[in-house]
Structure formats: structure tokens, C-alpha cells
Amino acid sequence: MPTYLEEILASHRAGAAEDARVLDDLVEQAKATPAPRNFAGPLGGDSLSCIAEIKRRSPSKGDLDPDLVPELVAKEYAAGGAACLSVLTDTDYFGGTAADLVGARRACPLPVLRKDFTVQESDVADARLMGADAVLLIVAALEDGALRRCAALADELGLAALVEVHDERELERALEAGSRIVGVNQRDLRTFQVDRERACAMAAEIPAGVLAVAESGIRDAGDARRLAEAGYDAILVGETLVRAKDRARQLRDLVGHPVGRR
């Protein structure tokens, strides 16, 4: 049986194979759009920040909030002190659309990550075209050459690249590619199981000059504090915030913890 990641990537790669657009044309169109907001800037500092995620569902948990209005959620997150937004644009598995990102970004001044499964350089150009300020690059989804090419194009287009890893070997590959923002996903995308000790165990391996983001399995202030103490600059939180009755209040509980040294 294919894993979650294999199934999702197969779907995205099939779409990419049918994409007849010319990359150079997309890049020129992307460069003509308004300049991206500074995504990395709000993530540094002495206290823990949060990339707050907007998503309707996930393959493992099913519906989270299928009727959410991205514009309203973005405003709630901004009121709660989010540093940045993450918006799912994958439709088949997460119920997202490009319009969700456009609406969320228009509703508040926060920079926005396009959260999707990047499989080719055209996906990076598309992120800029839809108004994103950052793009997600999953190391497990990209061979080394593709990872470098996508990261280089993101840089050329003024987009930040959040490079996601799950284990030490993937972290090594991310660093070899020159990644400046590394996310450690505590959810194994092959099984969608969460290991809440993974990020803390890997923290010391992330160089001090690289922004470190812990992702998945963050439930409350205790989890956030523990990750901050381990040296993470930011956390990326989705399910906990989407399901919260008071999203702004939940966010305020997660941010602001002193960041320890790695």
C-alpha cells in the first residue's frame, strides 16, 4: 500500500506531467507581481513566534473545520499575535485552494506561506503568482538537484523557503542545499504518526544561523515552551488552532516563550 506521502506526491507529479506551461514565462510573470512581504523577519528574536495555519482538513484527521472562512481566520490569528500565516492550497487532500491564500493575505498584514507539495520549479513560480511570501520545500519529496533548483528559484523570486525535514539525514540534505529556514516536522508524512520528542532531539543539529521551526503535534503552552527551551525560533501550528474555540486566545498561550540556545 502506498504511504500518505507517496499517494499525495503521485497526484501532484501527475498534474505536473500535464503542465505544458513554459517555466521562463511563469518566472517573468511572477517577477511582475507585487513584491513579497518579509517572511523570515518576524520569526527571529528572543521569544517564540508562531506560523499559524489555515486548513480545512487533513488526510489523517479528516475534517477540522470544512466551513472556515480564510479571511476571518487570518484576522483571528493576527489578533492573537501570529508572526506569519500558513495556508494550505492542496485541494484533494486538505480542502484548500489558491483563493484561500489570496483571501487570507488580503485580510491582514502578515506574510503568508503557501503550504503545498512542491514537486517542480513551476510550483515555486505559482506561489509568487498567487501572492505567497514563502514556499514549502519538503526534502522527502525532492531529490537533491530539484531541491536546489526550487530553492534557487524561490530566492530569485524573493520568496522565503521553509525547508521541511523529518530526520537527521534530511536535515543534512537541507543544510547542504543552503537552507536558511528549516522546519522539523514531528509528523512522519509517510505514516502521519506524530513523535513529539523528535523536534527537541534534533534541535542541537540545526546551526545557530538557521531559523528553526518546529511543526506538528503542538497542543498547548507546555509543548510550545519545551520547544522554545530547545532553541526553536518558531512553531507552525495547524490543527490545535483551527479547532480552538477562541483562536486568538489559544495563540497568545503559545507564543512569547523565551528561546533557548541551540
Order of alpha helices (4+ residues) and beta strands (2+ residues): alpha-alpha-beta-beta-beta-alpha-beta-alpha-beta-alpha-beta-alpha-beta-alpha-beta-alpha-beta-alpha-beta-alpha-alpha
